[in-house]
Every structure is written in structure tokens, then in C-alpha cells.
Amino acid sequence: MDDGGPLLFLIALAPFIGALLPGLMIRAGRTVCAISTAVPTVIALTMLMVLAPAVLRGEVIQAEVDWLPQLGLSASFFLDGLGLLFASMILGVGLLITLYARFYLSGEDPMGQFYTYLLLFQGAMLGIVISDNILLLLVFWELTSLSSFLLIGYWKHLPEGRQGARMALAVTGAGGLAMIGGMLILGNIAGSYNLTDILQAGDAIRSSEWYLPALILILLGAFTKSAQFPFHFWLPHAMAAPTPVSAYLHSATMVKAGVFLMARMWPVLSGTDAWFYIVATTGLVTMVLGALIALFKDDLKALLAFSTVSHLGLLTMLLGFGTQAAAVAAVFHIINHLTFKAALFMTAGIVDHETHTRDIKRLGGLRHLMPITFLIGTVAALSMAGIPLFNGFLSKEMMLEEASHTDWFSSPYAVPVMATIGALLSVAYSFRFVSHVFLGPVRDDYPHKPHDPPFGMWAAPALLVVLVIVIGVAPFLAEGIVTAAASAVTGADLHPHLKIWHGVTPALWMSVIAVVGGAVLLALHGPLDKIWAAAPRPEAKAIFDRLMAAIVALSRGITEIGHNGAISRYLAIFTAASVGLGWVAYASSGLSAPTRGLLPVEPVIAVGWIMLVVATVSVVVMHHHRFRALVLLGIIGLSISAGFAYLSAPDLALTQISVETVTIMLLLLALHFMPKLTPRESPTGLKFRDAVIALGAGGGVGALAYAFMMRDIETISDYHVANSYEGGGGTNVVNVILVDFRGYDTFGEIIVLGIAGLVIYALMHALLDGPAARRLKNTDFSQDRSRDRHPLMMVVVTRVLMPIALVVGLYIFLRGHNEPGGGFVAGLVVAIALLMQYMASGFAWTQERKRIEYHTMIGLGVVIAGLTGVGSWLSGSPFLTSAYTYVHLPPIEEFELATAMLFDLGVFLTVLGAVMLMLYSLSRIARFAGATVNEGPMDYDPGLKDEQEAER
Amino acid sequence: MEILVASSIGVLTAGGVYLLLRLRTFPVILGLALLSYAVNVFLFASGGLAIDQSPILSKYGDATYTDPLPQALVLTAIVISFGMTAVLVMIGLGAYLEADSDRIDIAAQDIEDTDDTDQTEPEGRA
């Protein structure tokens, strides 16, 4: 049974792989392009025919490959009777359409694109009908929506095409979304997403309380796709597509996807009252309504589109009846509708192509000018009308037969009467198609002088028409495929007999009424048309457009509330939400009892606390004066450093105090170019809102910190303390953690710091190239308070301080492993020492004496740290394992050499390089802005002045 | 002591958030700086407070030590938050110099203006 599996995969893949061909082959000419499109289709069709005999015997061919088993998604395919029927329709008609489109498309149309879209669609459609996994089926389902969007909008220059494509995508896409929900529910009830499993679980599904939601959601998908009332309106608008697309997608295949799905799910979903009343009623209404509108459409393709809507309604209704005989009729009608409707679309396309109009009111009498087209069109239209000896008659009889004994809300007449009216209207518009286009006198005002098209163009519809007649005369020929498909739909072993003559039955009388009534109606068409035109009726497109506009307005409104360009609003929402979530977490679980006592407070600490609080409040109150705020910020930072020192964190205190210095310098440099005052522009209400949020956040975080501090928590630090000396070779546990235990983190962090430095450098360069450069040049930022910008005292002192500072930095670096200090702090201290030179002696003077670029320093630092880590591989240990030894050199005492120190050197260099690069970049801007350049050590040279005075 | 630290964290956070919600870049940077302090102290305090128990191993075996891990984390956090502040300062400065305004929000009018310029630009060139 699994013999055909690999072939099935190839069938599924062939169109997708083939879709690559036409786009390339168009360079070799239009005919080659069309042939290259036909090749994958022919291959797939051949393989399908190889599998067909087994399927017709009742076997099911399966193939499965796991894809995402966690999600229940597998690439599994199966081919049964129903799948075979649809797959051969898709591939067979696809082949005919390929031929037809070769002649239909004009030289200006990009044919490669067209065929690529067509094959994409063909693959997607094929995927739907042979998928054995409903998730996979959904993927293909959405793919058909997308590829049909491309095909409908193929003529991109036509607004109708674009609008129609959008509408089709919106409607079928929305339905697809609903269907995803329904399918997921179905899969959950059945416990599997495999179609074969779901089809076995019919009873469980129908008795589940989730049955109705799943049914409605899935039907929404099917109804939108198959253009059932009230979603029918997109199909006529999709007729803006080229006619081959209309013939292929909108009569033969895609719109039948909904019908296919209902047929596929028939064993699982049908048989309940809900199914009957929803599906059969919708089908019935759609059938009558579609036929009625079709009768009054003057556009040939619109007439056919509404007629398709009507026939899809007929199919839906048959499936909705839920009986086996109705299912047989539905399957049979799928075949028949395909043959005559595709032929009719192609006929309409030929007429349009030859006369340059599709307006029925401008046509007539074409039978003399286009005899072949006339013959094809007439046979197909008569079949659509349900005239004996054509295949449409057979399935319509079966439909009427089923309708004649169906009760609807205990009324035995409703369905038969409505079905007869539908059939009658169908006869009327079919006759109109023939008589108003082909019959009547020859006119002399066609937009273009018509004649029959070349053979290539009428070959495809002619073949379909031959099928119409063959099946119509000898229906038993179709029995095999109908039996296989109907058995697959119903899950029962059926043996239907398709015959022309069933005897004098109610259905026959209904048919007679329909044909006679239809002819009468056509005779009265002129006056009726006037009444129809005058009668008010809802315009679906206008409603749809209004609905879309309302949705767009709504979503725009929502977007503007939350995303209006005001960052402070996002931050306010974010902070308020965080505080709210924190409150929810607290309120829902509460706190355990505190396990620690309070530490005593010394008076000097209380003073420090008051300083911190006062400074913070002052920053907030006085933040409009930016310089003042910076000074206050410095006070806060210093208070915090002192706090760190008091609370047993000497390393933090050192780091904080040096970072504080650098930060304030950086902000001062930036402030040089920015407004010195912040305008008071927030309204009081906004301030109040922010104050509430801020107090909420502050209170929450403070309380959280307090709760934290009052409780003992389990910690891994004991391990670090215990192993710091033995394993890491250092007594400063914090430093050992940084360079050893968590060296990987540190390595990452110095890289981040280095990147930040480079980002600032790059930003500076971008700025100096952009419009900001002009503003910098033309604005005077200088606020000299003193003529002497590089005072002698400062210059001398910093020169003297420089070596001292460097030695301090070195000392801090070297002792870092055992005492407070280390690479981070040392880097910052040395950076400050260098910055002092920049400040005291000026940018240019210092820059000239710089021997190593700061980028290089960052790079060196990262490389040294990285190599140290890699070095441990040499001894077979993991990245960044440190080793150390003790060395004894005679004049000095015994000291320790550790690889960790080398790593710390990398940290040192990176920190130094990054900090310097950041401040250097800001100074560059200053210099660019026209700050005076001093090449000498001081602005004011006393010696020079003496000379000048002497000259006087 | 714990109350003092917790209240400091709270005050710093409140001040930071308030400044963060202002409309100009500079107060926002100040706010972020205050928030960084708050977060660093918070992290540090999460290991519990201790006085005179520096995590520097003593030669005398009976000493007790405070939790060194939060300190190591905060140490790098301080340096990284400096880097972040620096980048923000640079971006804020750049934005101010390019746009001649240090507002951090986009007024609805500005958005429309941009659209207009986009549309009229080709004509302007011609």
C-alpha cells in the first residue's frame, strides 16, 4: 500500500519546483515558457495516473515524514478517491489553462510571472487536496489565498484588479483565520492533527461540547473560500483577473476548496441538525441569490461569476443534506460543473479577446462570425442549463431528486420549490448567455471585428465540451471516479449507478418546469431588467469598503493611543504596568516573615543618607538648571560610594567614585553643546501623572529592596569564598569572581564596553559629516569666563600629578587580586589621569603626545583577555581556567604570578581605551566646533608677553 | 540601616522615573543615571547588608565575610551603565545637533511635515 508514497511526495513538490522554470524560460520565448510550465504539470499528472488504478480499487496511498512532531505537524500526504478526483481536476485543467493562456496573454503581459504564479497556486491547491495533516492543509490553504491574490492582481495597472485582489485576500484570509481556530479545536478533540485519525473520531467530535464552535469556524473558512452568501461578493470582483485565472481558480479549483473541505470533513461534521440547517440553508440561499443576480449581469464574466456562486451554493446544499445519495450527486456535479464552467469562461475570454468587449448589451449575432466558439459556448451553456444529453442535466436531476424529499423545518415544500426556482433562473441565464451573445442579427458596431481564434485557443474549451457530451451521453464512464470519490466522502462503500433516464419522477417535472419557466423568463428579460435596475439593493462592495475603512480607522485610533510618537508616554505606560504587575504579584502571594534584624545606624551615616535624599530631591526639583543638576548628581554618586565603603564593599566604592568622575566629565562636555536650561513645558496634569507613577515605582522598589534585605536567601557565594584562595589564587574574592569564577561574564562585559566606545566614535564621525556639522560650525558655543583657559597652575600641577596617578593606577592594578582594586578601577584611574592632561593642557597638546590609538587599546585589551582564556586550552582546561604560581626574586619579596592578572590586564586596557575613546570623541566635536587650538602648553605664555612688551 | 538603604533606593527610583518621563533628552539622561544608581544599590543590597566584613580573605581563619557575588555583579554593572550613559549622551547630542531640538517625542505635526517634504521634494528639485 505504501508503494506510491514517494510518488505522492513528488506530485506535491512538482509544481513548486516547476514554478522556478517559467520565470527563467521566458527568456527563451513565450512558447518555450508555456511548455516549461506544462512539464511539471504533465509529470505530476503522469504520476497521479500511475497511482490512480490502485485508488480506484479503493486503496489509500499514504506518505509521511515528520516535520515538527512537537506541534503535531508532519509532512504527510494521502490519496483517496476524493483526493484523486480533485488532484486530476487541478492538474488536468491546469494543463488546459496553460495552453489557453499561451494564446490569451498579450505580448505586453509578463508571461513568466503569470506561469510562476499559476504553478505556485497549482502546488498550493494540490497540497490542500492530498494533505493528511490538517495543519499542513492550513498552510496550503493560506498559500492558495496568497497565490490567488497575486493572480487576481496580475494586471497591476488596473485598479479593479488590485482592489479585487485585496478584497479576495481580506475575505478568504479572514475565513482562513477562523478555520485555523476550528481545525485546532478539531485536532484537540481528536487528539491528533492527522486527517485519517480525525476522520475516525467522528462520534467523539460530534458529541463534544466544542463541536458547534469548531463547526462554525471551519464553515466560515469554507464559506468564504467557496463564496457562499453572505461572503459571495468577493468572487465577482475577482473577475478583474485575466480570464485563464477566472477559469482556473474561480470556477474549477480554488472556489471548490471550500466544497472540498466540507466533503473531506463530511464523515466527521455532517449528520447533525446544526450541519443541515447551517450548510443546506446557506447553500440554498446562495444558489437562488447567485442565479438571480447572474440573470441581470451584463458583463459576461460577472454573469458566469454569479452563476458559479449559484452552483457552489448547489454543491454546498447537497453536502448539507447529509445523505449518501446527495453526496454522490455533489461529487458528480463537481465534475460536471468543472467541465462546462471552465469551457464557458474560456469562451467568454475568447469573445472578449476577439471583440474587445464583454458587455452582453454590445454583443449578439456572433454565431456567423465565430461558429466554432458558438458551438463550444452553446454546448457548455446548455449543459449549465441542465438540458438532457449534456452532463449538467444528470447531476441537476440528482440534485432535484434529493431536494424533492427534503424537509426544511418540517416543511416539505420549501427546499423543492426553492431548488426549482434556482434551476429555473439557471436555465434563464444560460439561455441568455447563448441568445444575447451568439444569436440575433449580426451587428456592425463591435469594438473590434471578431473571428474565430487560433486552434490553440479553442482547443482547451473544445476538449472540455467533448467531455460534457461524452459524460452526458454515457454517464457510466464517469462511474469509476464518482464511486471512488463518493465512497471517500461518505466513508461508506457506495455503488451508485449514473443513468440518463430515471423514469417519470418529481425531479423530471421540476426540470420541465425549470426549462419552460426559464425560457419564459428570458423572453421577459427586457422589462424585468428595467425593474431590476430601478430596484434598490445593497451594494456589497460599498459595504465592504465602509467596513474596511471603519476597521482601519479603529486600528489607527488604537495605535495612536499607544504609539503616538511620544516616548514619555510609552515609558509611562511601561512603568505603570510594571508597578501594577509588581503589585499583583505581591497581592497574590504575600511575604514570608523576616529572618534578619536591622543593623544599627551611626549618626554620620544618617547625615550621608540625608545628603543623598536631599540631593536626589533637588535634582528633580532643579533639573531645569542643567549644570546645577550635574553638581547634585555628583553629590549623589559620592554619597553612594561612601555608602559602599561603609557597607563592606571597598571595590564598589573605588569603582563608583572613579566612574562618577568620568560620568560628570562626560555630561559636562556634552552639555557644552546643549541648551543649558530645560524649558518648563509640562502641564501640571502631566507632572501630576508622572509624580504618581514615579512615587508608585519608588515606593514599590524601595519596599521590595527592604523585603529583600530583611530575609536570608540561599546563596552560592560560600563556594566562592571557600575557593577563592585555593582555586583562584587571590584573597580579594570580588576580584577573583570577576577574573576567574565568572571570567566569561567579565569577558563579555568588556566587549560590550569596547563596542560602546566604538559606537560613540562612529556616531561622532557620522555627526561631523551630517547637517549637524554645519550647525556646529555656525553656532558659537563658547562661554569663556576667563581669558586664560589653560591656567599655569593647573598645567603644572597635572604634569606633576601624572606620574603619581599612573603609579597609583599601577598599584591598584597589581594589588587587585588580593586587595581592593583590579583592572576595572585601575583603568578608570589611569583614564582620569589622562583626562586631567586633556583638561589642563588642551586637546591638541595632549593629542599630539598620544602614542597609541584608543581603538587599538580596546582591541588589544579584548585580544589579551581572549588569548588568556584560550591559553588555558593548551593545558587541556576549559576556557578561562586560571593558573598561578609563586615566584621569588631576590631583591623583592615573594610574589604571585597568575594568568588571571593577564586577563585583568585585558580588562584594564579595554576600560581605559573605551573611556578615553568616549571622551575623546566628545572633545573632537568641541574642536570641530571651533574651540581654539593651542599647540603650546598654555594659552597664556608669560615669556611671550614679556617679549611683546619689550618690543613696544 | 536597612531602612535607610531601602528608602534611598526608593527615592532614587522615584526621582529617576520622574525625570525619565520628561520631554527633553537631558533630564531623561539624568533620570537614567539616577535609575542606574538605584538599580546598582538594589542589586548590591540583595546580598544583605554587613559592616566591616569586606570580602577580602583574612589570614586569621575566624573572620566572616559579606556576600561577594552581588558586589562583583554590581562592579561590572557600574562600568557598563557608564558605557550606556555615554552612548545615550552621544545619541542625544547628535539628535539635538541634527534636529536643533532635544525633544524626545515626535509631535503629530512633525510626522505630517515629514510626509509633505517627501512628496514635494521631487518637485522642488525640478
Contacts between the chains, C-beta under 8 A, distances in Angstrom:
chain1	res1	chain2	res2	distance
A	564	B	108	7.0
A	565	B	105	5.7
A	565	B	106	3.4
A	565	B	107	7.1
A	565	B	108	6.9
A	565	B	110	7.8
A	565	B	111	6.4
A	566	B	105	3.7
A	566	B	106	7.4
A	567	B	104	4.8
A	567	B	105	5.6
A	568	B	20	7.8
A	568	B	21	4.8
A	568	B	22	6.9
A	568	B	23	6.0
A	568	B	104	6.7
A	568	B	105	6.2
A	569	B	105	7.5
A	571	B	20	5.7
A	571	B	21	5.8
A	572	B	21	5.5
A	575	B	17	5.7
A	575	B	20	7.7
A	575	B	21	7.7
A	596	B	2	8.0
A	596	B	48	6.8
A	598	B	1	6.4
A	598	B	2	5.4
A	598	B	3	7.0
A	599	B	1	3.7
A	599	B	2	6.5
A	599	B	49	5.8
A	599	B	50	7.9
A	599	B	51	6.4
A	600	B	1	6.8
A	601	B	1	5.3
A	601	B	4	6.3
A	605	B	1	7.1
A	605	B	4	6.9
A	606	B	4	7.2
A	609	B	4	4.6
A	609	B	7	7.7
A	609	B	8	6.4
A	612	B	8	5.5
A	612	B	11	7.5
A	612	B	12	7.9
A	613	B	7	7.4
A	613	B	8	6.8
A	613	B	11	5.2
A	616	B	11	5.0
A	616	B	12	5.7
A	616	B	15	4.6
A	616	B	34	6.7
A	617	B	11	7.2
A	617	B	15	7.0
A	619	B	15	6.1
A	619	B	19	7.4
A	619	B	30	6.5
A	619	B	34	6.9
A	620	B	15	4.6
A	620	B	18	5.6
A	620	B	19	6.3
A	623	B	19	6.0
A	623	B	22	7.3
A	623	B	27	5.0
A	623	B	30	6.0
A	626	B	26	5.6
A	629	B	27	7.9
A	629	B	30	5.7
A	633	B	30	6.5
A	633	B	33	6.1
A	633	B	34	7.7
A	636	B	12	7.5
A	636	B	34	7.3
A	636	B	37	6.4
A	637	B	37	7.2
A	640	B	37	5.8
A	640	B	40	7.8
A	640	B	41	6.4
A	643	B	5	7.5
A	643	B	8	7.8
A	643	B	41	7.5
A	644	B	44	7.2
A	646	B	51	6.7
A	647	B	5	7.8
A	647	B	44	7.7
A	647	B	49	5.5
A	647	B	50	6.8
A	647	B	51	6.5
A	647	B	66	7.7
A	648	B	50	4.9
A	648	B	51	6.3
A	648	B	52	6.4
A	648	B	53	4.7
A	648	B	54	4.7
A	648	B	55	7.3
A	648	B	66	4.4
A	649	B	44	6.6
A	649	B	54	7.3
A	649	B	66	7.5
A	649	B	71	5.0
A	649	B	74	7.9
A	650	B	54	5.6
A	650	B	56	7.5
A	651	B	71	6.2
A	651	B	75	5.8
A	652	B	44	6.6
A	652	B	71	5.6
A	652	B	74	5.8
A	652	B	75	5.9
A	652	B	78	7.2
A	655	B	75	5.3
A	655	B	78	5.1
A	655	B	79	6.8
A	656	B	40	8.0
A	656	B	78	5.9
A	659	B	78	5.3
A	659	B	79	6.5
A	659	B	82	4.9
A	662	B	82	6.5
A	663	B	33	7.0
A	663	B	82	5.7
A	663	B	85	6.2
A	663	B	86	8.0
A	666	B	85	7.4
A	666	B	86	5.7
A	666	B	89	6.1
A	667	B	29	7.3
A	667	B	89	6.5
A	670	B	89	4.7
A	670	B	90	7.6
A	670	B	92	7.4
A	670	B	93	5.0
A	671	B	26	7.3
A	673	B	93	6.0
A	673	B	96	7.3
A	673	B	97	6.7
A	674	B	25	7.7
A	674	B	26	6.1
A	674	B	92	7.8
A	674	B	93	6.6
A	674	B	96	5.7
A	674	B	102	6.4
A	675	B	26	7.9
A	675	B	102	6.7
A	678	B	22	7.2
A	678	B	24	5.1
A	678	B	26	6.2
A	678	B	27	5.7
A	679	B	24	7.6
A	681	B	23	6.3
A	682	B	22	7.0
A	682	B	23	6.5
A	690	B	17	7.7
A	690	B	18	5.4
A	690	B	21	4.2
A	690	B	22	7.9
A	691	B	18	6.3
A	693	B	17	6.3
A	693	B	18	7.9
A	693	B	21	6.9
A	694	B	13	7.8
A	694	B	14	4.5
A	694	B	15	7.2
A	694	B	16	7.9
A	694	B	17	4.1
A	694	B	18	3.8
A	694	B	21	7.2
A	695	B	14	5.5
A	697	B	13	5.5
A	697	B	14	6.4
A	697	B	17	4.5
A	698	B	10	4.3
A	698	B	11	6.3
A	698	B	12	7.7
A	698	B	13	4.3
A	698	B	14	2.7
A	698	B	15	7.5
A	698	B	17	6.8
A	699	B	10	5.9
A	699	B	14	7.4
A	701	B	9	5.9
A	701	B	10	5.9
A	701	B	13	4.3
A	701	B	38	6.7
A	701	B	42	6.7
A	702	B	6	4.9
A	702	B	7	5.8
A	702	B	9	5.3
A	702	B	10	2.4
A	702	B	11	7.6
A	702	B	13	6.9
A	703	B	6	7.3
A	703	B	10	7.4
A	704	B	42	7.8
A	705	B	5	7.0
A	705	B	6	4.6
A	705	B	9	4.6
A	705	B	10	7.4
A	705	B	41	7.9
A	705	B	42	5.2
A	705	B	45	5.5
A	705	B	46	7.7
A	706	B	2	6.3
A	706	B	3	6.9
A	706	B	6	3.6
A	708	B	42	7.9
A	708	B	45	6.6
A	708	B	46	5.1
A	709	B	2	4.5
A	709	B	5	6.8
A	709	B	6	6.6
A	709	B	45	5.4
A	709	B	46	7.7
A	709	B	48	6.2
A	709	B	49	6.1
A	710	B	2	6.4
A	712	B	48	7.1
A	713	B	46	7.7
A	713	B	48	7.8
A	715	B	47	7.1
A	715	B	67	5.7
A	715	B	69	6.7
A	716	B	69	6.9
A	717	B	47	7.3
A	717	B	67	4.7
A	717	B	68	5.7
A	717	B	69	4.5
A	720	B	68	5.9
A	720	B	69	6.3
A	721	B	55	6.8
A	721	B	57	7.4
A	721	B	65	5.4
A	721	B	68	6.6
A	724	B	57	6.2
A	725	B	57	5.6
A	731	B	56	5.8
A	731	B	57	3.8
A	732	B	55	7.3
A	732	B	56	5.4
A	732	B	57	7.8
A	733	B	55	4.1
A	733	B	56	7.2
A	733	B	57	6.6
A	733	B	65	6.9
A	733	B	68	4.0
A	734	B	55	5.6
A	734	B	68	4.9
A	734	B	71	4.8
A	734	B	72	4.9
A	734	B	75	6.6
A	737	B	68	6.0
A	737	B	69	6.4
A	737	B	72	3.9
A	738	B	72	5.2
A	738	B	75	6.7
A	738	B	76	7.1
A	742	B	72	6.5
A	745	B	76	7.0
A	746	B	76	6.4
A	749	B	76	4.7
A	749	B	79	7.2
A	749	B	80	5.8
A	752	B	80	6.1
A	752	B	83	6.8
A	753	B	79	6.3
A	753	B	80	6.5
A	753	B	83	4.8
A	756	B	83	3.7
A	756	B	84	6.9
A	756	B	86	6.3
A	756	B	87	5.2
A	757	B	83	7.2
A	757	B	86	7.9
A	759	B	87	5.6
A	759	B	90	7.7
A	760	B	86	5.9
A	760	B	87	6.0
A	760	B	90	4.6
A	763	B	87	7.9
A	763	B	90	4.9
A	763	B	91	6.7
A	763	B	94	5.6
A	764	B	90	7.0
A	766	B	94	7.4
A	767	B	93	7.9
A	767	B	94	4.9
A	767	B	97	6.2
A	767	B	98	7.4
A	770	B	98	6.1
A	771	B	98	5.8
A	772	B	94	6.5
A	772	B	97	3.5
A	772	B	98	4.8
A	775	B	97	5.5
A	775	B	98	8.0
A	775	B	100	6.7
A	776	B	97	6.4
A	818	B	56	7.6
A	819	B	56	6.4
A	820	B	54	7.5
A	820	B	56	6.9
A	824	B	75	6.2
A	824	B	76	7.4
A	824	B	79	5.6
A	828	B	79	7.8
A	911	B	79	6.5
A	914	B	83	6.6
A	915	B	82	7.7
A	918	B	83	7.7
A	918	B	86	4.5
A	918	B	90	7.7
A	921	B	90	7.0
A	922	B	89	8.0
A	922	B	90	7.4
A	922	B	93	7.8
A	925	B	93	7.7
